[in-house]
Amino acid sequence: MLQLIASIQAAYQIDTNRILLTGYSLGGTGAWYLGQRHQALFSAILPISGMPPAPEQATPAQQKWQIPIYAIHSLTDQVSSVTATRDYIMQLQTSGSDATLVTLEQADHYDFAAFTDALYQAIPWIESIWKQPE
C-alpha cells in the first residue's frame, strides 16, 4: 500500500494535504492500522465498520494520534462489534485527539447502502479537514 501511494504521488500532482485514508470492514481495520503507523502520509482517516487497534498494541494516549479520525459503525453490526470502536474513540477523545464516531441504528454489516447517508454527512467534516490555511 505504501509503495502504491508513493507511486501515485510520483506519477500525478497530488495535494499531500488532502489524502484521506478510508476503508470498509477489513479495509476499515486496515485504515486504522495504516493510519496509526503512517500519520504523516494522511490528512485524516475514515474507517467504516473496522476494528481499531487492539488495546495491547498501545493505549490511544500512547499512540499520539495527530490526524483526525471520523469512524462510522453500526450499532447492530454482527461481524465487527461497535463496542471496540466506541471505547477506542472515547479514549482518543479523552486523550485530546480529534476523533468522531457516527453510529447507525439498524445497519447490517453487509448492507452497504445503509452507510450512504453517513458518508454524505461526512463530507462537511472532510471539507473542514482539507480547508486550505488562509
N, C-alpha and C positions, 0 to 999 in steps of 0.2 A: 504494500500500500504506500509506504513512504517513497519508494522508488517511482511509483506511478505519479504521485504528487510532484516530485522533483522533475520528472519527465514532462508533465503538463506545463509546469512553470517555465521550463526551458523552451518549450515549443510555442507557447502562447503568452500574450501580455495579460498576466493575472494580477489583479489587485490583491496583494498578500494580506491586506487588512480586511478582506471580505471573503474569507474562506470559512465556511460553516461545515462542520462535521456532523453528519446525521446518519441514522440507520434504524431499521425496524427489526424487532425481535432479536435474533442473534446478531444482526447488524447493529442494533441499539447497544447491545453488550460490547460489541467491537468499538462503537463510538465512545463509550465510557472508557474503555481500555486505552485506545489511541489518544483520546483527548487528555486523559490523565498523564500520560507519559510524554506527549509531544505538544504541550500547550503553546509553544512558540509558533507552531505551524498554523494554528487555527484562531479565528476571532471568537468562536463560540462553539458549543456542541448542543445538539438537539436529539437526544436518544428517545426512541419510541418503543415502549414495551420491552426494554432491555434491562438486564440486571447490572446494577452498579458494581464497582469493585467490592470484593469481599472484605469484611472488617479486619481479617487477619493480614491483609496486604498493607494496611495503614489506616489510621483514622482520617476522616476528612480534614481535620485541622493539620495533621502531619503532611497531607498531600499538597497543601497550599495551592488550591485551585486559583489561578489567575484569570481564567477566562469564564465568561458567563455560561450558565447551563439552563436549558429550558427542556425539562423532561415531560413527556406525555405518557400516561399509563392508565389502563382501565382498572377500575376497582374490582371487576369481575373476571379479570384475565385468568384463565385456567392453566396457562402454560408458565407464565412468568409473574409471580406474585408481586402485587403493588407494595407490599409491606417493606421489602428491602429498599425499594426506590424511595418510598415516603420517609423511611428512617434516615436514609443517606442524605436526602435533600434537607431534612430538618437539621442534621448535624452540620451540613455545609452552611446553612443559614446561620446557625449558632456561632460558627467559626468566622463569620463575616463574608463568606463567599456569596457571589451573585448567583443564586440558584432558585429556580422556579419549578414547581410541579403542577401540571394540569392533569386532573383526573377525569376520566369518563365514567359515567354511571353504569351503563349497560352495554359494553362493547366486548364481544367475543374476540379472542386473540386473533382469529383468522378472518374476522370481518374488517378487512382493510378500509372499506368505505366509511365505517363508523369513525375513523380517525380524521376524516376530511375536514370537518368543521374546526377541530382543534388545531389542525395545521394552518388553516386560514387565519385563525385567531393568533397564530404565532407570527404572522407577517409584520405587524407593528413592532413586535419585540426584535425581530431580525433587522428591520429598518433602523431601529434605535441603536443597535449594536454596530451597524455599518455606517451610521451617520458620520460624515467627514468632520473633523475638527475645524472650527472657524478661525 
